[in-house]
């Protein structure tokens, strides 16, 4: 397994509210761990939320005796949400903060995934598949038939998310299990990438750099910034 990650401030933002973990070695009872978090909230609340999320989840996993990957991730998310929600209530400058989360671990040929918000995970094999589903206002409108995917991409409310870690007393994550095979490529990213690049462009760039996650990651971030870089951009590429 080879992996590489970048988090980039983009071309328009003054701070980076994304945070990333890309660890191919064991973290507690997990053989590896990949996390992208995209914070929200005024002043320093967004970058605090994303960093706290990644650090606290990682620490929980290191300290846990749980061996089931999904149970371990679920417990870590619940514990982190409790702490983040409590912190937001206690300190005025953190009021209303929250963060998206997409997290994955690969155990032999199985990948276990959880997500909250609109940060995404894709698998590139014979085709590119988006595994996670955005928890966003426009995606809800797509599901009900009010918008198609092309309209959703340019909708003025596309950045409004309907779920976030830390913003409510309980965290509602979606969980997935995906079988992988040798040569598959996994992409985790914040919406700073997917709002700047069409899926077809993302897939082309990854396939052109399929032997090296570093060059693939750098090329994705470079193209997103070339297209406007309107948000922070965070990318993890894992080659199985």
N, C-alpha and C positions, 0 to 999 in steps of 0.2 A: 504494500500500500504506500502510495506517495500522496502528499497533500501540501497545499500552500494557501495562505490567506493574506488578504490586504484589507485594511480599512482606510478610506481616503475621505478627506473633508469635502471634496467636490470643488466646483467653481464658484458657487454662490454663497455658501454658508460660512459663518464666522467661527463656528465651533463644530466639533464632530460628536454627535450624540449616538453614534453607533459604537458597538463594542463586540469583540470577536475572541473566540478561543478555538484554536486548531491544534489538537494534541493527538499524535498518532501512537503515543505510548499509553500505557495503562493509567487510568485515573480511578483510584479505588478498585472496585470490582468490575469496572468497565474496561475493555481492552483498548479503547480510544474514545475521544470525545470531541464533538464539533458543535459550536454554538455561535449563532448570530443574534444580536439584540439591537433593536433600533428604538432609542428612548424618545419620550415625548414629555413636554412640560416646559414651563417658562424658566428663564435664567439658566441656572445650572441643574435644574431638576431632571431634564432628559438624559444628560450624560451621566448623572449620578445613578439614575434608575437602571440604565443599560449595564453600566459597570458593576453595580451592586448585584444585579440579576446574574450575570455570568460568574462573578466571584463567589457568590453565596451558593449557587447551584453546584459549582465545582467543589467547594468545601464540603457541602452536604454529602456529595457522592463519595468523596475521599473518606468521610467519617462513618459511612453506612456499612452495615453488615449484610444488607439486602443483596441477593444475587440475581434476581429477575430484573433484566434491563428496564422493562416497561414500568414495573412497580417502583424501581429505584428512581427513575426519571419523574414519575408521577409524584412520589413523595417529595422529591427535591423541589419540584415546581410549587407544590402546595406550601411547603415550608418557606420558600423564598417569597411567595405572594403574601403570606401572613406578615413577614418581617417588613416587606416593602410598603404594604398598606398601613401598617402600624407607624412606620417612619413618616409617611405622608400626613398622617393625622396629628403627629406630635410636633412637627416642625412646619411653620407656615410657608417657608420658602420651597418646600417640597410638595405642597398641596396640589393635587391633581396630576401628579407625575405617574408615569407608567412606561412600559416598554413592550415591544413585540418580542417574540422569542421563537426561534426555530432551533431545535436541538436533535442531534443524531449520534448514534453509536453503531459500529459495525462489528458483529460477533460472528465469526466464521463467514458464512454466506448470507447472513440475515442482517438487515439494517432496521433499527428501531428508531422511530421519529416521533417528535411531538412539536406542535406549533400553536402559537397564540398570536393573532394579528395578521399582518400582511407580508412579513418576511417569508421567503419561500425556500423549498427544496425541490430540486429536479433530479431525475436520473436520465443520463444519456446512454442509450444502448443501441439497439437497431433504430430507435427513434428517441426524441427527447420527450419525457413525460413530466408534467408538473404533479408531484405527489401531494403536496399540501394544498389546501384551499384557503384563499384569503378570507379573513374575517373583516370585511370592509363593507361600507354602505353600497358602493357600486357593484360589488360582487353579489350582494343580496339582491340587487335590482336585476342583475344578469340571471340569477337563479329563478326569479319570478317572471322573466321574459320582458321586463320593461326596457332593458338595454341588451345589445349584443356586445361581444368582446371588443370590437373596434370602437364602438361608442364609449365603452367603459374606459378605454385607454386614455381618452381625451376629456373625460367628464371632469368638471370643475371640483367635484367633491370626491375625487378618486383617493385622496389621502386620508379620508375620515375612516378610522377603523372602529369596529364594533366590539372588539375584545382586546384587552391588554393585560399584561401581568402587573399587578400592584395597584390598579385603578379601582378594583372592586374587592369586597371582602373575600370572595371566592374566585379562583381562577378556573376558567373553563378551557382546557386544552383539547385539541384533537390528537389522536394517536394513530400511528400507521406502522405496519410491518411490511418490508419489501425484500424479496429475494434478489440477491445480486449474483452476478457471475464475473469471472475474470475479464478485465478490460472495460467493465462498466465505469462510467464517470459520474460522480455525484457533485452537484452544485448547490451550495447554500448561499443565499444572498439577501440583502435588504432591498427595499423598493427603490433605492437610489440607482440600482442597476436596471431593474425591470421597467421603471418608468422612462428610462432613457434609451433602452434597446428593445426591439422586437424579439420574441422568442427565436425566430428564424436566424437573426443575427447572432444571438447568444450561442445557438447551436453551431453555427458555422465557425465562429471564433474558437470554440472549444474543440471542435473536430480538427481544425487546422493546427492546433497545439496539443493534440491528444496524448503526446508522450511526456509532456512536462507541465505539471500543474502550475509552476511558477510563471512560465511564459503565458499560459492560458489566462491566469488570474490578472497578470499585468496588462494583457491585451484587452480584456473585458473592461477594466477600470479606465484605461486610456481611451477606449471608444466611447464609454459613457460620459467622460469629461469632454471629449470632442463634440458630442451631441448636445452639450449644454451643462452637464454636471450640476443640475439644479438642487441636488440633495447630497447628503453623505452617501458614500458608496462602500459597501462591504461585501466581500466575495470570499468564499472558500471553494476550492476545487480539490476533489479527492479522486485519485485514480486507483481503482481496485486491482 
